[in-house]
Amino acid sequence: MVQAALTIGELAERLGAKKHQLRYALLTREIRPTARAGRAWIYSEGDIERIRAALADMATGSKRTGKATRHA
C-alpha cells in the first residue's frame, strides 16, 4: 500500500483545501494518520481518498456522518 508523509499544509494543497477545512474534516470524520514522521503525518492513499470525499461532502452540504474506519 502506498503511503505519503505530508504536513497539514502539504495535504491541504494536494487536496485543494484550506488547512482549517482539512482539520475539521479529519476531526469530524475521525480520520487518523497511519503514523507520524516528525511534523509530517503519514496517510495511505485510501486515507487520502476518504479525506477527499469528506471535503467534497462538506462542500456540498452533505449530512452524512461519514465516519471512516481504518482497515488493517
Backbone as ProteinMPNN parsed JSONL, in Angstrom:
{"seq_chain_A": "MVQAALTIGELAERLGAKKHQLRYALLTREIRPTARAGRAWIYSEGDIERIRAALADMATGSKRTGKATRHA", "coords_chain_A": {"N_chain_A": [[0.848, -1.179, 0.0], [0.593, 2.178, -0.868], [1.991, 4.954, 0.783], [1.957, 8.302, 2.044], [3.951, 10.878, 3.372], [3.002, 13.762, 4.771], [2.759, 17.226, 5.626], [0.201, 19.154, 7.299], [-0.305, 21.399, 5.75], [0.794, 20.662, 3.262], [-0.832, 18.481, 2.617], [-3.322, 19.757, 2.509], [-2.848, 21.475, 0.342], [-2.416, 19.594, -1.685], [-4.966, 18.492, -1.852], [-6.456, 20.658, -2.537], [-7.658, 22.254, -0.614], [-8.409, 24.38, 2.224], [-6.383, 24.763, 5.155], [-7.816, 24.837, 7.608], [-10.257, 23.725, 6.871], [-9.482, 21.156, 6.221], [-8.507, 20.23, 8.702], [-10.922, 20.265, 10.14], [-12.419, 18.345, 8.713], [-10.857, 16.047, 9.212], [-11.14, 15.84, 11.98], [-13.983, 15.654, 12.414], [-14.684, 13.438, 10.887], [-13.189, 11.531, 11.966], [-10.695, 10.6, 10.976], [-7.593, 9.259, 11.073], [-4.01, 9.609, 11.035], [-1.777, 7.109, 9.717], [0.74, 6.961, 10.822], [3.347, 9.027, 12.286], [5.912, 11.19, 11.141], [8.161, 13.009, 12.318], [7.15, 16.29, 11.875], [5.395, 15.648, 9.932], [2.468, 13.897, 8.804], [1.563, 10.55, 8.208], [-0.234, 9.146, 5.688], [-2.235, 6.662, 4.121], [-2.956, 5.996, 0.651], [-5.625, 5.319, 0.468], [-6.66, 6.514, 2.801], [-6.28, 9.187, 2.09], [-8.057, 9.404, -0.033], [-10.474, 9.039, 1.368], [-10.419, 11.359, 2.902], [-10.55, 13.249, 0.851], [-13.15, 12.687, -0.078], [-14.616, 13.367, 2.209], [-14.14, 16.132, 2.328], [-15.395, 16.872, -0.056], [-18.044, 16.19, 0.567], [-18.502, 18.042, 2.595], [-18.365, 20.392, 1.126], [-20.616, 20.219, -0.453], [-22.58, 20.232, 1.371], [-23.466, 17.888, 2.471], [-25.153, 15.68, 4.681], [-24.19, 13.34, 5.668], [-22.581, 11.322, 8.114], [-20.228, 9.957, 7.726], [-18.145, 8.66, 9.096], [-15.014, 7.372, 9.092], [-13.461, 4.199, 8.941], [-10.577, 2.445, 9.918], [-8.836, 0.187, 7.981], [-6.979, -2.658, 8.455]], "CA_chain_A": [[0.0, 0.0, 0.0], [1.37, 3.402, -0.969], [1.735, 5.909, 1.852], [2.583, 9.598, 1.82], [4.221, 11.67, 4.572], [2.652, 15.133, 4.409], [2.316, 18.153, 6.666], [-1.191, 19.565, 7.079], [-0.292, 22.34, 4.627], [1.033, 19.911, 2.03], [-2.03, 17.698, 2.339], [-4.359, 20.709, 2.097], [-2.519, 21.916, -1.015], [-2.635, 18.456, -2.59], [-6.402, 18.269, -1.999], [-7.103, 21.896, -2.94], [-8.493, 22.707, 0.509], [-7.758, 25.231, 3.215], [-5.948, 23.962, 6.297], [-8.873, 24.706, 8.628], [-11.248, 22.785, 6.345], [-8.885, 19.832, 6.337], [-8.515, 19.861, 10.128], [-12.306, 19.988, 10.513], [-12.787, 17.057, 8.112], [-10.158, 14.994, 9.949], [-11.729, 15.743, 13.32], [-15.378, 15.21, 12.401], [-14.779, 12.119, 10.253], [-12.317, 10.65, 12.757], [-9.668, 10.014, 10.117], [-6.317, 9.373, 11.784], [-2.845, 9.198, 10.249], [-1.223, 5.794, 9.996], [1.893, 7.197, 11.694], [3.924, 10.362, 12.177], [7.338, 11.267, 10.841], [8.453, 14.401, 12.667], [5.953, 17.134, 11.771], [4.534, 15.131, 8.864], [1.569, 12.787, 9.087], [1.653, 9.548, 7.148], [-1.552, 8.653, 5.299], [-2.291, 5.777, 2.962], [-3.736, 6.579, -0.45], [-7.034, 5.123, 0.833], [-6.986, 7.578, 3.755], [-6.347, 10.451, 1.354], [-9.321, 9.388, -0.783], [-11.555, 9.28, 2.344], [-10.349, 12.787, 3.234], [-11.068, 13.954, -0.328], [-14.602, 12.5, -0.07], [-15.155, 14.151, 3.324], [-14.116, 17.537, 1.906], [-16.438, 17.035, -1.072], [-19.317, 16.177, 1.289], [-18.615, 19.326, 3.284], [-18.588, 21.433, 0.114], [-21.978, 20.11, -0.977], [-23.52, 20.301, 2.479], [-23.981, 16.556, 2.767], [-25.413, 15.433, 6.093], [-23.631, 12.047, 6.071], [-21.564, 11.404, 9.16], [-19.043, 9.562, 7.022], [-17.044, 8.258, 9.963], [-14.17, 6.388, 8.424], [-12.831, 3.174, 9.773], [-9.28, 2.042, 9.404], [-8.723, -1.216, 7.612], [-5.586, -3.086, 8.635]], "C_chain_A": [[0.894, 1.242, 0.0], [0.981, 4.329, 0.172], [2.485, 7.191, 1.544], [2.765, 10.308, 3.157], [4.028, 13.138, 4.204], [2.356, 15.967, 5.648], [0.868, 18.529, 6.355], [-1.286, 20.519, 5.89], [-0.103, 21.646, 3.293], [-0.195, 19.099, 1.633], [-3.164, 18.603, 1.861], [-4.108, 21.173, 0.66], [-2.802, 20.806, -2.021], [-4.116, 18.251, -2.875], [-7.158, 19.524, -2.417], [-8.032, 22.451, -1.875], [-7.702, 23.682, 1.378], [-7.427, 24.368, 4.426], [-7.052, 23.787, 7.33], [-9.977, 23.752, 8.169], [-10.755, 21.354, 6.504], [-8.902, 19.361, 7.783], [-9.932, 19.489, 10.581], [-12.751, 18.628, 9.967], [-12.137, 15.904, 8.871], [-10.777, 14.766, 11.312], [-13.128, 15.143, 13.276], [-15.553, 13.822, 11.799], [-13.886, 11.093, 10.944], [-11.327, 9.888, 11.886], [-8.321, 10.293, 10.775], [-5.169, 8.966, 10.869], [-2.386, 7.804, 10.652], [-0.075, 5.918, 10.984], [2.32, 8.651, 11.539], [5.402, 10.232, 11.87], [7.755, 12.711, 11.083], [7.167, 15.202, 12.654], [4.959, 16.596, 10.739], [3.66, 13.994, 9.374], [1.696, 11.817, 7.932], [0.258, 8.981, 6.917], [-1.407, 7.69, 4.133], [-3.084, 6.488, 1.869], [-5.235, 6.416, -0.18], [-7.514, 6.178, 1.812], [-7.181, 8.899, 3.02], [-7.632, 10.512, 0.533], [-10.513, 9.597, 0.148], [-11.582, 10.752, 2.758], [-10.925, 13.602, 2.086], [-12.6, 13.866, -0.364], [-15.25, 13.32, 1.048], [-15.189, 15.634, 2.961], [-15.193, 17.809, 0.863], [-17.817, 17.058, -0.421], [-19.549, 17.515, 1.983], [-18.958, 20.443, 2.299], [-20.013, 21.413, -0.422], [-23.028, 20.162, 0.122], [-24.125, 18.971, 2.833], [-24.112, 16.357, 4.274], [-24.865, 14.089, 6.563], [-22.617, 12.243, 7.163], [-20.232, 10.957, 8.605], [-17.874, 9.145, 7.893], [-16.277, 7.135, 9.304], [-13.63, 5.376, 9.413], [-11.541, 2.763, 9.103], [-9.296, 0.549, 9.139], [-7.259, -1.617, 7.702], [-5.081, -3.825, 7.429]], "O_chain_A": [[1.839, 1.334, 0.783], [-0.198, 4.477, 0.494], [3.515, 7.175, 0.871], [1.849, 10.34, 3.978], [4.797, 13.693, 3.42], [1.77, 15.471, 6.61], [0.373, 18.25, 5.263], [-2.239, 20.455, 5.114], [-0.755, 21.99, 2.307], [-0.554, 19.036, 0.457], [-3.883, 18.261, 0.922], [-5.038, 21.256, -0.142], [-3.364, 21.057, -3.087], [-4.495, 17.884, -3.988], [-8.37, 19.471, -2.631], [-9.064, 23.045, -2.186], [-6.48, 23.784, 1.269], [-8.098, 23.371, 4.693], [-7.211, 22.696, 7.876], [-10.567, 23.048, 8.989], [-11.513, 20.457, 6.874], [-9.271, 18.22, 8.061], [-10.12, 18.518, 11.314], [-13.386, 17.85, 10.679], [-12.788, 14.896, 9.145], [-10.923, 13.625, 11.751], [-13.425, 14.215, 14.029], [-16.482, 13.104, 12.169], [-13.839, 9.928, 10.546], [-11.147, 8.681, 12.043], [-7.965, 11.449, 11.003], [-5.326, 8.083, 10.025], [-2.584, 7.377, 11.789], [0.074, 5.086, 11.878], [1.734, 9.407, 10.764], [6.057, 9.278, 12.29], [7.71, 13.54, 10.173], [6.203, 14.85, 13.333], [3.813, 17.042, 10.685], [4.056, 13.232, 10.256], [1.915, 12.231, 6.794], [-0.354, 8.413, 7.821], [-0.558, 7.879, 3.263], [-3.793, 7.459, 2.132], [-6.028, 7.28, -0.556], [-8.629, 6.686, 1.69], [-8.127, 9.639, 3.291], [-8.234, 11.579, 0.419], [-11.475, 10.264, -0.235], [-12.657, 11.323, 2.943], [-11.697, 14.535, 2.309], [-13.27, 14.858, -0.648], [-16.317, 13.901, 0.851], [-16.168, 16.319, 3.258], [-15.834, 18.859, 0.894], [-18.671, 17.856, -0.808], [-20.657, 18.052, 1.96], [-19.75, 21.332, 2.611], [-20.558, 22.45, -0.799], [-24.227, 20.139, -0.157], [-25.195, 18.922, 3.439], [-23.27, 16.82, 5.044], [-25.047, 13.723, 7.724], [-21.868, 13.22, 7.152], [-19.198, 11.516, 8.97], [-16.722, 9.262, 7.474], [-16.831, 6.079, 8.997], [-13.381, 5.688, 10.577], [-11.435, 2.738, 7.877], [-9.72, -0.244, 9.979], [-6.399, -0.983, 7.091], [-3.929, -4.258, 7.407]]}, "name": "protein", "num_of_chains": 1, "seq": "MVQAALTIGELAERLGAKKHQLRYALLTREIRPTARAGRAWIYSEGDIERIRAALADMATGSKRTGKATRHA"}
